[in-house]
Each structure stands twice: as C-alpha cells, then as structure tokens.
C-alpha cells in the first residue's frame, strides 16, 4: 500500500481534489484491496474553503502527512497563501525522498520553496507568463503534466485525470491504470507533452486561415505592435478584406482583437508579477501609460493599480471583446492607427 497526502491550500480547485482522488478510489475498488491510502491535510488541520466556496474537511495538519510517500500540493487562486512553515515542511519531505506533486498552482508553492529548480514544470496557460517571471531557474512548459525525477507537475483541470491514471501506471499497475481509464470514460489518454492550447492541425471549413495567421502575428508583436494595415499586408489581404473576415469569424474588428490580445498579457502581468503599471503598459505596446489606464478602466471597471491579485473576486478577462459604452476611439492609441 502506498500512502499519499493532499495538501489543500485556501481557494484550491474543488475539481482538482475530486479528479485526483477518484482514480485512486477506482483503482482500489477494482483491485479489491487498498493499494493506495490518502489523507487530506491543511496547514492548521481545519477545513479549507475551495474556490467554489465549499468547505472541505481534512484529516489533520501537516503532521498527519509525515508518513506519506507522495505529497500532492493543491492550489488554484492566490497560491501566496503558502507559508514559510509549509515551505520548510516540503523541503524536509524532499530531503527524505518524498515524491512531490504540484497540481495547478501548487507548482508555484513548490517553486517558491526552490524544489523545482532545473525541472520542467507544467503550468496552466493562464499562469505561464507569471511563472516564467517569478521562477527563472525552472523550465515552464505549456504541457498537460510533467515528470522530472521525483518532481511532478500538472496544469490542472481535466489534465489531472490523465496524470493520475499515468501515475497509477508508474507504480507498476499499467493494466489496472488502463481499466481505471475505461471506467472514467477517458478513451485514449493524452501524453504528458500534449500542448494545452495546440492549434487544430486540420482547421474546419468555418475557420479562416488568414485570421489565424493574423492572430499569430498579433501575439508575436505585443510589445511593439504592428499597424492593422501592416498585418493585413503580411497575410496577403487588403485592410478592408481583413476587417470583413474578422467580423465574420471573430465578431469583432481587427483592432478590437489586437487590443484584447495585448490586454490579456497586461492582465496576466498585473495579477501575476510585481511589475509596475508603467512597465506593464510598455511591455504590452502602450506608449502612453495614461491611455493604457483609461482603456483598462473601460474594460475592467477598475484601474490597473487595483488589479494586482489573482483571486476569485478579481476582474476577469473574457477571450472575446464585449461591447462597452464609452470605448475609446480607434485613433486614441497612436500605435494602432490603421493607416
């Protein structure tokens, strides 16, 4: 029997713990013996509130996890909740050869303790930018999950099921792992290096290749934006043609889509790093911090200086533009004049 512990930090994903434990339960049920035993623990032994506001009871504090051979750290929003006490405890477990697993932003906790230096780390795409900024000694990956010696990381969400089935197989139970996957209706398991947001290799007829190429150019030129006219030229269209295709495919203008891509990066930098508002503005191609702040208020109903925490109550950036009253005029941002 292998003993495991799941360290739950405030605002962790409830889906995360369910996806982690259910494959273990199914494995024990199929084997008709306790192959895996687990405990849920918190820093103080008290119930922990998940991001969906459910209070989850635990089996004790960190002391209850001392005998665990594998420790999973689960965090989602506000991983800064991790304490020096937890970091010291994780370092001690590492010295004793404990296998350490970061689920979603649990990897931030392991990295903060210096336990992922030199390791490949699977990070959720929405947190990849901040992770790179904070932990340059790691190798952040946009993969579903990663295994590097006795360090494992997972981007979270549905990828947790892929990881847990694979993990059961790594324990010498490959046949059992396949059965668990069947009971979970997983079908063909995804490999760990599967890209989280891989583009469709065979886009359907409804997808516009020119729009896809234009978006790729936008993402490559966030800090020094191209004009919309230059983007159209590079994809082989007139500006009028490209505008029409964006309206048909994205239900927005070229400028609106480009602005959203740049603001997505700004939103991530503000919430996930300590960069100043001015530095964030310049990093996202806004030569005028004042204009950037005005635009940010229009999109989020708050100033950038007030959006510095990644929490459940923080502003959310949708991936498609939302028409809003008072949107700044197109020519207000000199870097985006379409010429």
Phi, psi and omega in degrees: 000133178256129181267134181233159174223141177244113178271116183260125176256150182309138180073019176293164181279123177297324175301322183300315182287323178296315180292334180282320188272323186303316177300326179292318178298315181297321178298314178297320181295315180294321181283345183058034173201161183276083176290327183229135176234136184223157175229144171262130181228157174230173183298322184247004180081002180264159178305151183244137178273125177281172181294337177272010175077006174284139176269122184254120178289153181234172182266356180153190179267194184300330180299332181288349183253011185299328183270000183291136176273338176227131179240124176259131176252120182249122176213151178228274177279144175052061177296350177297352176298343180296143186249167174300324179301315180295318180298318177297319180296317179295321177297321178294318177298321179297320179296330179274004177085016178291137174286128184245133184233127175258119178259123184054239182280005169299335177293331175298321181295315179295319180294322179298330178277001180076018186268358178243009179301129180082356182260149169287135185230122176280122184234138177304140186304330183285347181243003185298319182298312180293324180295316178300319182294318186279325190233071183294345180276354177263174176241084182296139182231145176267036180267170180291313176205166183216145177234124181222100185057235181261027175240129180231142177222152182218138182289343177105189178053224185295338180296339180296321178297317178300315181298312186294322177295317177298319181299319177299320177295323179296337180278011179088016182241053185297320178295318178295321179300319179296321178294319178300316179300321179295317180293332177274002180058037183279339182068226181280122180290143177276142180287157183299328183272013174298131180288139182294322184233045182297134177293150179293121181292335180233078182300144180288170183296338181280347182271142184256115181298324180294321177295319178298316179294322179295317178297322178298319177296320179300317182290330178284340185234063178273316183286330176232084188297143171276157172287156178299325178297321179292322177297316179300317180298319183290335178264003174081030179232160168282161179298321179298317179296318181293321177301317181296319181292322177294320178298319182288319187271320187249353183057036177203168178279168176300314181297319180296319179293317179297318180298320180296318179298317180292321180288333175299313178296318180299316180300317180293317180297320181295315184280334190249353180228175178258014178300145178291161178301320179297316179296321178296317179301312180295322181295337182254017172083018179260109182287342179245106177301328180296315178297317179303315181295320179296315181296321181297318179297321179297319185281329189239356182061027174203159179280156179301329180292343180263000184244066185244011180230138177266089184230171180292340181261359180285158178301148181245137178257114176284158184273002173231143182299143175248121179303129180228143175294144176081018178298134180302148180294153185303319185281359183294332180258105185303329183290346185246015175298134186278351182053000000 
